[in-house]
Amino acid sequence: MDYGDGFVSKEHRELLRSVSETADPLSASPLQISITPRSPKSPKSSSSPRPLKNHDKRSHSPKDDRPKKGGYEGKGIWGGLLETSDEGHNPDPNDPNYDSSEDWEGKNMRKAAEEEFGEYKKKATVIIEEYFATDDVVSTANELREIGSPRYNFYFVKKLVSMAMDRHDKEKEMAAVLLSALYADVIDPSQVHRGFAKLVESADDLVVDIPDAIDVLALFVARAVVDDILPPAFLTRQSDSLPEQSKGIQVLKRAEKGYLAAPLHAEIIERRWGGSRNKTVEDVKVRINDLLVEYVVVSGDVKEACRCIKDLNVPFFHHEIVKRALVMAMERWQAEVRLLHLLKAAAEEGLINSSQISKGFGRMIDSVEDLSLDIPNAQSILRGLISKAASEGWLSASSLKSLPFEQAKHKQSQSVEASVARDFKLRAQFIIREYFLSGDVEEVRRCLEAENSPPSPELNAIFVKRLITLAMDRKNREKEMASVLLSSLCFPAEHVVNGFAMLIESADDTALDIPVVVEDLAMFLARAVVDEVLAPQHLEEIGNQNQLLLISRPDSSSIGSRVLQMAKSLRKARLSGERILRCWGGGGGTAGAVEEVKEKIGRLLEEYESGGDVREAWRCIKELGMPFFHHEVVKKALVRVIEKRNERVWRLLRECFGSGLITIYQMTKGFSRVGEGLDDLALDVPDAKKQFKCYMDRAKIAGWLDSSFSIDHLITNPQIY
């Protein structure tokens, strides 16, 4: 039927609805598509299809210039000029401003859209026919991706189900399995929702060709709910949008009351069509749970667990493995390391692809609030799991939604009385100001023990925030003193993380008083990492807590986002540690400037080398009061060992590492700095590289260095250390 009489076919209606829904509502295209209803003068026909609603009511007849239903099309009416609706508008040839080129362009656009949708329908039908013949889910998914035009995928959903409804149970089961496989990975959830909505709307037409269409379609809807590709709310929302006498209402009622309300409904629905693979979703879930329990409790064999995952032969359902592993890790904290190791191994082998991993984490984020009823700290545990997975490289943070964040102030209101927090803030401010005058770290420690005993995580976080806020509004001396104090207090990393999260959260307000807040706060963050107050992955955790994941929001203009970006950039720079240490001049009551500390390290090594006592040398290193600078001790000691082949200095390093005075991070950094200067050292010691490799192997055996540390890796990526 042509457009002249004001009606369109169902195919055209679907096409035009798709175009209107996917168009940008703010675009300023010269012509938008609209459908003209039957002229008021035309006779009514009960058998004619209903015209489309919510479009311009202008008649195609040039003679019919009466005011239209909108109330603003008539002569002398101002409503049309003031209308800001997004509805389409057809050019009127009688309009003095009529431009025939615009009309021609609009017709071409409509024709192109029709052709594109028609081509998609043909290809979709062929793909579905081939799938019913081959039962190959992977090939079908790839072919659908190749078509493109994801905005038309709702038609694929509708066509797949409608074709399966008129076939045997095998094809019905195949259609249900395919939808579950394509969900989220190939077909967007909104397109699945829309496809089923159109199926329900067309139930009156389906009954004509398929007598049991109501029962079959109801079962498809119920199966979609059981397979988690349709939300249960779909039934209620769709019922509200349908006429009471519609067959679609009967479909939804049958799905809700006849299938989903029955006892053991999931198992009944899954087995209703027998299954083309002789397994149901519930069966697979049971097998997944069994293999995870066996892996955690009994074997711990990663290879065997991966083999069991592969034997399941459900690559489209691997997100369930991820989700169940995360739930088990949150319920059994002892099993966390094993389960994350299994997921990492499966991801690195390509057994579980990145989209399934992201989907599993996404499902956990969606259900974490319900999980909090059984695991009170579920959100913080999940945040930690996301941080670990992202830092190890097998989870893309950009693919995840924002985790529901419990504001720091809300946490404080639950665990700390508001009056206590307010009094502590005032007292903390007094303590910090006294410290800036005296530089006495021990006095600050004694005052905190008196004011905050036993130590409260919330009050410690408040102290961190107040310390850095006051320092940012002062000179470099106070900034250096604040960093030294933060390193000396030895707060738990989690408390410091919460303090910095509060600082990042309020950075936009702080900028009103301190214009350079971005530079200063970024430097404080980087300095905390250099001083080993925080670990590098804590920067990501701070971003997660404040919903400022930088990877997912690269265009963010917020000050907090810029702070985190700059802190990471400072950490990645070559020789970043020394530069960050020198940024404020090193004048906060420490052992002195960096150069002075280097001289002291050199003198104590000389004294020890000439016959000094190892315990005395150990005490001198400790009294330097700069644990974040111990890599300089490692560097100078190792150079002396290579130059003079003096085993006494090596024994000093062994003593320092064994007592915990020098950490593995500082040891690795010291070795890496020597490795960077091997070419220069080889000018004085020809076999320097050979000796360095020998001592590096000894350090690995002793546990000073990670087994992956090597000269080649160091040369290609020196800044990693």
C-alpha positions in Angstrom: 0.0 0.0 0.0 1.5 3.4 -0.9 1.8 6.4 1.3 -0.8 8.4 -0.4 -3.8 7.0 1.5 -2.1 7.6 4.8 -1.4 3.9 5.8 1.7 1.8 5.8 2.4 -1.9 6.0 3.8 -3.5 9.1 7.2 -3.8 7.6 7.3 -0.1 6.8 6.0 0.7 10.3 8.8 -1.4 11.9 11.3 0.3 9.6 10.2 3.8 10.3 9.8 3.2 14.1 13.4 1.9 14.1 14.7 5.0 12.2 12.8 7.4 14.5 14.0 5.6 17.7 17.6 5.5 16.6 17.8 9.0 15.3 19.6 11.7 17.3 16.8 13.8 18.8 19.0 16.8 18.8 20.1 16.6 15.2 19.1 19.3 12.8 18.4 17.3 9.7 16.6 19.3 7.1 13.8 16.7 6.9 12.5 14.0 9.2 10.3 11.1 8.4 6.6 11.4 9.2 3.5 9.5 8.4 0.4 11.1 7.2 -2.9 9.6 8.4 -6.0 9.3 6.3 -7.7 12.5 5.5 -10.7 13.4 7.6 -12.8 13.4 4.5 -11.9 9.9 3.6 -14.5 7.2 4.4 -13.7 4.9 7.4 -12.9 1.2 6.9 -13.1 -1.2 9.7 -10.7 -3.6 8.0 -8.0 -1.1 7.4 -5.0 -1.1 9.7 -4.6 1.6 12.2 -2.5 4.6 11.2 0.7 5.4 13.1 0.4 7.8 16.1 2.5 10.6 17.4 3.3 12.0 14.0 2.5 15.2 12.2 -1.2 15.3 11.2 -0.7 17.3 8.0 -2.7 15.9 5.0 -1.1 15.1 1.7 -4.0 16.8 -0.1 -3.1 20.4 -1.0 -6.8 21.4 -0.8 -7.2 20.3 2.8 -5.9 23.3 4.7 -8.1 23.1 7.8 -6.6 23.3 11.3 -5.2 19.9 12.4 -5.5 18.0 15.6 -2.4 19.6 17.1 -4.3 22.9 17.3 -1.6 24.9 15.7 -1.7 24.2 11.9 -4.5 26.6 11.0 -4.1 30.1 9.7 -3.3 32.7 12.4 -2.3 30.1 14.9 1.1 30.6 16.8 1.3 27.1 18.4 3.3 25.6 15.5 6.0 28.3 15.7 6.5 27.7 19.4 6.3 23.9 19.3 9.6 22.3 20.3 8.5 18.7 19.8 10.9 16.2 18.1 8.1 15.0 15.8 8.7 14.9 12.1 7.5 17.6 9.7 6.8 17.2 6.0 7.6 20.1 3.6 4.5 21.7 2.2 4.8 22.6 -1.6 2.4 25.5 -0.9 4.7 27.0 1.7 6.5 30.2 0.5 9.7 28.8 2.1 9.3 25.4 0.4 12.6 24.0 -0.9 12.2 21.1 -3.3 15.8 20.0 -2.7 14.9 19.3 1.0 11.9 17.2 -0.1 14.1 15.3 -2.5 16.8 14.7 0.1 14.2 13.4 2.6 12.8 10.9 0.1 16.3 9.7 -0.7 17.0 9.2 3.0 13.8 7.3 3.5 14.5 5.1 0.5 18.0 4.4 1.7 16.7 3.4 5.1 14.1 1.1 3.6 16.7 -0.5 1.4 19.1 -1.0 4.3 16.4 -2.6 6.5 15.1 -4.7 3.7 18.7 -6.0 3.0 19.1 -6.8 6.8 15.8 -8.7 6.8 16.9 -10.9 3.9 20.3 -11.7 5.4 18.8 -12.3 8.9 16.3 -14.8 7.5 19.2 -16.7 5.7 21.3 -16.8 8.8 18.4 -18.2 10.9 17.7 -20.9 8.2 21.4 -21.9 8.2 21.5 -22.0 12.0 18.5 -24.4 12.1 20.3 -26.6 9.6 23.8 -26.5 11.2 23.2 -25.8 14.9 26.5 -23.8 14.9 26.2 -21.0 17.5 29.7 -19.6 16.9 29.3 -19.3 13.1 25.8 -17.7 13.5 27.2 -15.1 16.0 30.0 -14.2 13.6 27.7 -13.9 10.6 25.3 -11.6 12.5 28.3 -9.4 13.5 29.3 -9.2 9.9 25.9 -7.8 8.8 26.4 -4.8 11.1 23.3 -2.5 11.6 22.9 -3.4 15.3 19.9 -1.1 15.6 17.9 -3.7 13.6 18.9 -6.7 15.8 15.4 -6.5 17.4 14.1 -7.9 14.1 16.5 -10.8 14.3 15.1 -11.7 17.7 11.6 -11.4 16.5 12.2 -13.4 13.3 14.2 -16.1 15.1 11.4 -16.8 17.6 8.6 -16.5 15.1 10.2 -19.0 12.8 11.0 -21.4 15.6 7.4 -21.2 16.8 6.2 -22.9 13.6 8.8 -25.7 13.9 9.6 -28.7 16.0 10.8 -28.6 19.7 14.4 -29.0 18.5 14.3 -25.7 16.7 12.5 -24.0 19.6 15.3 -25.2 22.0 17.9 -24.1 19.5 16.4 -20.6 19.2 16.4 -20.2 23.0 20.0 -21.3 23.3 21.1 -19.0 20.5 19.4 -16.0 22.2 21.2 -16.7 25.4 24.5 -17.0 23.6 24.1 -13.7 21.6 22.7 -11.7 24.6 25.0 -8.7 25.4 27.9 -10.0 23.3 26.3 -9.6 19.9 22.8 -8.3 20.5 22.3 -5.4 23.0 19.9 -6.1 25.9 17.7 -3.3 24.8 17.3 -4.9 21.3 16.4 -8.2 22.9 13.8 -6.4 25.0 12.4 -4.6 22.0 12.3 -7.8 19.9 10.2 -9.6 22.5 8.0 -6.6 22.9 7.2 -6.7 19.2 6.5 -10.4 19.4 4.0 -9.8 22.1 2.4 -6.9 20.2 2.1 -9.1 17.1 0.5 -12.0 19.0 -2.9 -11.3 17.3 -1.3 -11.9 13.9 0.7 -14.9 14.9 -2.4 -16.7 16.1 -3.7 -16.7 12.5 -0.8 -18.9 11.2 0.1 -20.7 14.4 -2.9 -21.9 16.4 -1.0 -22.5 19.6 0.9 -19.3 19.3 -0.2 -17.9 22.7 1.2 -20.9 24.6 4.4 -21.2 22.6 5.2 -17.5 22.8 4.4 -17.5 26.5 6.9 -20.3 26.9 9.5 -18.4 25.0 9.0 -15.3 27.2 9.2 -17.5 30.4 12.4 -19.1 29.0 13.9 -15.7 28.4 13.2 -14.7 32.0 14.7 -18.0 33.3 17.8 -17.5 31.1 18.3 -14.0 32.5 17.9 -12.3 29.1 14.6 -10.6 30.0 13.9 -9.0 33.4 10.8 -10.2 35.2 9.6 -6.6 35.1 9.1 -7.0 31.4 5.8 -8.8 32.0 4.3 -6.0 34.0 5.6 -3.1 31.9 4.5 -4.7 28.6 1.0 -5.5 30.0 0.5 -1.8 30.8 1.2 -0.9 27.2 -1.2 -3.3 25.5 -5.0 -3.1 25.0 -6.9 -5.3 27.5 -8.4 -7.5 24.7 -5.1 -8.1 23.0 -3.7 -11.6 22.6 -0.5 -10.2 23.9 -2.1 -9.8 27.3 -3.0 -13.5 27.3 0.6 -14.4 26.4 2.0 -12.4 29.3 -0.6 -13.8 31.7 0.2 -17.4 30.6 3.9 -16.8 31.0 3.5 -15.4 34.4 0.9 -17.6 36.0 1.1 -20.7 33.9 4.9 -21.1 33.8 6.9 -18.7 36.1 4.5 -19.1 39.1 4.7 -23.0 39.1 6.9 -24.8 41.6 10.3 -25.8 40.2 9.4 -23.6 37.2 13.0 -23.2 36.0 13.6 -26.9 35.6 10.2 -27.4 33.9 10.7 -24.6 31.5 14.2 -25.7 30.6 13.2 -29.2 29.8 9.9 -28.4 28.1 11.4 -28.8 24.6 13.7 -31.6 25.4 16.9 -29.6 24.6 19.0 -29.9 21.5 22.1 -30.5 23.6 20.6 -32.7 26.3 21.5 -30.2 29.0 19.7 -27.3 30.7 20.9 -24.1 32.2 20.3 -25.5 35.7 22.3 -28.6 34.9 25.2 -26.4 33.7 25.0 -24.2 36.8 25.2 -27.3 39.1 28.3 -28.6 37.2 30.0 -25.2 37.4 29.4 -25.1 41.1 30.7 -28.7 41.5 33.9 -28.0 39.6 34.6 -24.8 41.6 34.1 -26.6 44.9 36.3 -29.4 43.9 39.0 -27.0 42.7 38.9 -24.9 45.9 38.4 -27.7 48.5 40.1 -30.8 47.0 42.5 -30.5 44.2 43.6 -26.9 43.5 44.8 -28.1 40.1 44.3 -25.3 37.6 44.9 -27.4 34.5 42.2 -29.9 35.6 39.8 -27.1 36.4 40.4 -25.5 33.0 39.8 -28.9 31.3 36.5 -29.3 33.1 35.5 -25.8 32.0 36.3 -26.6 28.4 34.4 -29.9 28.7 31.2 -28.0 29.6 31.2 -26.7 26.0 29.2 -23.6 26.8 31.5 -20.7 25.8 28.5 -18.3 25.8 27.7 -19.2 29.4 31.2 -18.7 30.9 30.1 -15.5 32.6 28.3 -17.8 35.0 31.6 -19.3 36.0 33.1 -15.8 36.6 30.1 -14.8 38.7 30.0 -18.0 40.8 33.8 -17.8 41.4 33.5 -14.2 42.6 30.6 -15.1 44.9 32.6 -18.0 46.3 35.7 -15.8 46.8 33.6 -13.3 48.7 32.0 -15.9 50.9 35.2 -17.9 51.5 38.1 -15.4 51.8 40.6 -18.2 52.2 39.7 -19.3 48.6 40.1 -15.8 47.0 43.7 -16.3 45.8 43.0 -19.7 44.2 39.8 -18.6 42.5 41.4 -15.4 41.1 44.3 -17.5 39.9 41.9 -19.8 38.1 40.1 -17.0 36.4 43.4 -15.4 35.4 44.7 -18.7 33.9 41.5 -19.2 32.0 41.6 -15.7 30.6 45.3 -15.9 29.6 44.6 -19.2 27.8 41.6 -17.7 25.9 39.3 -20.2 27.5 37.2 -17.4 28.9 37.1 -14.4 26.6 37.2 -10.8 27.8 33.5 -10.2 27.1 32.4 -13.1 29.3 34.7 -11.9 32.1 33.3 -8.4 31.9 29.8 -9.8 31.8 30.4 -11.9 34.9 31.8 -8.9 36.8 28.9 -6.8 35.5 26.4 -9.3 36.9 28.1 -9.2 40.2 28.0 -5.4 40.3 24.2 -5.5 39.6 23.6 -8.0 42.4 26.1 -6.7 45.0 23.5 -4.8 46.9 21.4 -7.9 47.4 24.6 -9.8 48.3 25.3 -7.3 51.0 22.4 -8.7 53.0 24.5 -11.9 53.6 28.0 -10.3 53.3 27.9 -6.9 55.0 31.2 -5.7 53.3 30.3 -7.2 49.9 30.9 -3.8 48.1 34.4 -3.3 49.5 35.4 -6.9 48.8 34.1 -6.7 45.2 35.9 -3.4 44.8 39.1 -5.1 45.9 38.6 -8.1 43.5 38.0 -5.7 40.6 41.2 -3.8 41.5 43.3 -7.0 41.7 41.9 -8.3 38.4 42.5 -5.0 36.6 46.0 -4.6 38.0 46.9 -8.2 36.7 45.6 -7.3 33.3 42.9 -9.8 32.7 39.9 -7.5 33.4 39.2 -4.3 31.4 37.9 -1.7 33.9 36.4 0.3 31.0 33.9 -2.4 30.3 32.3 -2.2 33.8 29.6 -0.1 35.3 30.3 2.1 38.2 30.2 0.2 41.5 27.6 1.6 43.9 29.7 3.7 46.2 29.0 4.2 49.9 30.0 7.8 50.5 32.7 8.2 53.1 30.5 10.6 55.1 27.8 7.9 55.1 30.2 5.4 56.5 31.3 7.8 59.2 27.7 8.3 60.2 27.3 4.6 60.7 30.4 3.9 62.7 31.4 7.2 64.2 29.1 9.7 66.0 29.0 13.0 64.2 30.0 14.9 67.4 33.0 12.6 67.8 34.2 13.2 64.3 33.6 17.0 64.6 35.7 17.2 67.8 38.4 15.0 66.3 38.7 17.3 63.3 39.3 20.3 65.5 41.8 18.5 67.6 43.6 17.1 64.5 43.9 20.6 63.1 45.6 21.8 66.3 48.0 18.8 66.3 49.0 19.3 62.7 49.7 23.1 63.2 51.8 22.3 66.2 53.7 19.7 64.1 54.4 22.3 61.4 56.0 24.5 64.0 58.0 21.8 65.9 58.6 19.0 63.4 58.2 16.5 66.2 56.8 13.3 64.7 56.9 11.4 68.1 54.7 14.1 69.7 52.1 13.7 66.9 52.1 10.0 67.4 51.6 10.3 71.1 48.7 12.8 70.6 47.0 10.5 68.1 47.2 7.6 70.5 45.5 9.7 73.1 42.8 11.1 70.8 42.2 7.9 68.7 42.6 4.8 70.8 41.9 2.2 69.7 42.6 3.4 66.2 39.5 4.1 64.2 39.8 3.8 60.4 37.4 6.7 59.9 39.3 9.0 62.2 42.6 8.0 60.6 41.2 8.9 57.2 39.9 12.2 58.5 43.5 13.0 59.9 45.0 12.1 56.5 42.6 14.4 54.7 43.1 17.3 57.2 46.9 16.9 57.1 47.2 17.2 53.3 44.6 19.9 53.0 46.4 22.1 55.5 49.8 21.4 53.9 48.5 22.3 50.4 47.7 25.8 51.5 51.3 26.3 52.8 54.8 26.4 51.6 57.0 23.5 50.3 58.5 23.0 53.8 55.1 22.1 55.2 54.3 19.9 52.2 57.5 17.9 52.7 56.8 17.6 56.4 53.3 16.3 55.7 54.7 13.6 53.5 57.3 12.6 56.0 54.7 12.5 58.8 52.3 10.3 56.7 55.2 7.9 56.1 56.2 7.8 59.7 52.7 7.2 61.2 52.5 3.8 59.5 48.7 4.0 59.1 47.1 0.9 57.5 47.0 1.4 53.7 43.2 1.1 53.7 42.9 4.1 56.1 45.2 6.2 53.9 43.2 5.1 50.8 40.0 6.3 52.3 41.6 9.6 53.3 42.8 10.2 49.7 39.4 9.1 48.4 37.8 11.9 50.5 40.4 14.4 49.2 39.7 13.4 45.6 35.9 13.6 46.2 36.2 17.1 47.5 38.8 18.3 45.1 36.4 20.5 43.1 35.5 22.4 46.3 39.2 22.6 47.4 40.1 24.2 44.1 38.1 27.3 45.0 40.6 28.0 47.8 43.7 26.4 46.4 44.0 26.9 42.6 47.0 24.5 42.3 45.1 21.6 44.0 45.6 19.3 40.9 49.4 19.6 40.9 49.7 19.4 44.7 47.3 16.6 45.4 48.7 14.6 42.5 52.2 15.0 43.9 51.0 13.9 47.4 49.5 10.8 45.8 52.7 10.0 43.9 54.8 10.7 46.9 52.7 8.3 49.0 53.4 5.5 46.5 57.1 6.3 46.4 57.2 6.3 50.2 55.4 2.9 50.1 52.6 4.3 52.1 50.4 3.2 49.2 50.8 0.5 46.6 50.5 1.5 42.9 47.2 -0.4 42.6 45.7 1.8 45.3 45.5 4.6 42.8 42.9 2.5 40.9 41.1 1.7 44.1 40.8 5.4 45.0 39.4 6.0 41.5 36.9 3.2 41.9 35.6 4.5 45.2 34.9 7.9 43.8 33.5 6.6 40.5 36.3 8.2 38.6 37.7 5.3 36.6 40.0 7.1 34.3 40.0 4.4 31.6 36.3 4.6 31.2 36.1 8.4 31.4 39.1 9.7 29.4 37.2 12.9 28.6 36.3 13.7 32.2 36.7 17.3 33.1 36.4 16.9 36.9 39.3 18.0 39.0 39.4 14.7 40.8 39.9 12.8 37.5 42.7 15.1 36.5 44.5 14.6 39.8 44.5 10.8 39.3 45.7 11.1 35.7 48.6 13.4 36.8 49.6 11.1 39.7 49.8 8.2 37.3 51.8 10.2 34.8 54.3 11.3 37.5 54.8 7.6 38.5 55.5 6.5 34.9 58.2 9.1 34.3 61.8 7.9 34.1 63.6 8.2 37.5 60.3 9.3 38.9 61.2 8.3 42.4 64.1 10.7 42.8 62.2 13.5 41.1 59.2 13.1 43.4 61.4 12.9 46.5 63.1 16.2 45.5 59.9 18.1 44.5 59.6 20.0 47.8 63.3 20.3 48.7 63.3 17.6 51.4 63.0 20.0 54.4 60.7 18.4 56.9 62.9 17.4 59.8 64.3 14.4 57.9 67.9 13.3 57.7 68.5 16.2 55.3 68.5 16.8 51.5 68.8 13.9 49.1 72.4 14.7 48.3 73.3 14.7 52.0 71.6 11.4 52.5 73.6 9.9 49.6 76.8 11.1 51.2 75.8 9.5 54.5 75.1 6.2 52.8 78.5 6.3 51.1 80.3 7.0 54.3 78.6 4.3 56.3 79.3 1.7 53.6 83.0 2.8 53.6 83.2 2.4 57.3 81.5 -1.0 57.2 83.8 -2.1 54.3 86.9 -1.2 56.3 86.0 -3.5 59.2 82.8 -2.1 60.7 80.2 -4.1 62.6 77.2 -5.3 60.6 74.8 -4.5 63.4 76.2 -0.9 63.6 75.8 -0.5 59.8 72.2 -1.8 60.0 71.5 0.7 62.8 72.9 3.6 60.8 70.7 2.7 57.8 67.7 2.6 60.0 68.5 5.9 61.6 68.5 7.6 58.2 64.7 7.6 58.6 64.1 7.3 54.8 62.8 3.7 54.1 61.6 5.0 50.7 65.2 5.8 49.8 66.7 2.4 50.7 67.1 1.6 47.0 70.1 4.0 47.1 71.7 1.8 49.8 71.1 -1.3 47.5 72.6 0.5 44.5 75.7 1.8 46.2 76.3 -1.5 48.0 75.9 -3.5 44.8 78.3 -1.2 42.8 80.9 -1.7 45.6 80.4 -5.5 45.4 81.0 -5.5 41.6 83.9 -3.1 41.7 85.8 -4.7 44.6 84.2 -8.2 44.8 83.7 -7.6 48.6 81.4 -10.2 50.1 81.2 -8.2 53.4 78.9 -5.7 51.7 76.8 -8.5 50.2 76.4 -9.9 53.8 75.1 -6.4 54.9 72.4 -6.5 52.2 71.5 -10.0 53.3 71.1 -8.8 56.9 69.0 -5.8 55.9 66.7 -7.9 53.8 66.4 -10.7 56.3 65.4 -8.3 59.1 62.9 -6.5 56.9 64.7 -3.2 56.9 65.0 -3.3 53.1 61.9 -4.5 51.3 61.7 -6.5 48.1 60.4 -3.4 46.3 63.4 -1.3 47.4 65.8 -4.2 46.6 64.3 -4.6 43.1 64.5 -0.8 42.5 68.1 -0.8 43.6 69.1 -3.7 41.3 67.2 -2.0 38.4 69.1 1.3 38.9 72.4 -0.6 38.7 71.2 -2.4 35.6 70.4 0.9 33.9 74.0 2.1 34.5 75.8 -1.2 33.5 77.2 0.3 30.3 78.9 3.1 32.2 80.1 0.7 34.9 81.5 -1.6 32.3 84.0 1.1 31.4 85.7 0.7 34.8 84.8 -3.0 35.3 84.9 -4.9 32.0 83.0 -7.9 33.3 80.4 -5.8 35.1 77.5 -7.3 33.2 78.7 -10.9 33.9 79.0 -10.1 37.6 75.7 -8.4 37.7 74.0 -11.4 36.2 75.7 -13.6 38.8 74.6 -11.5 41.7 71.1 -11.1 40.2 70.7 -14.9 40.2 71.9 -15.2 43.8 69.4 -12.5 44.8 66.6 -14.5 43.1 67.6 -17.7 44.9 67.6 -15.8 48.2 64.2 -14.3 47.5 65.3 -10.7 47.2 64.1 -10.4 43.6 61.1 -11.7 41.7 62.0 -14.6 39.3 60.8 -12.6 36.3 63.4 -9.9 36.9 66.0 -9.8 34.1 68.5 -7.5 32.4 66.7 -7.7 29.0 63.3 -6.8 30.5 64.9 -4.0 32.4 66.5 -2.5 29.2 63.2 -2.7 27.3 61.1 -1.2 30.1 63.2 0.4 32.7 60.5 2.6 34.2 58.5 -0.4 35.4 60.8 -0.7 38.4 
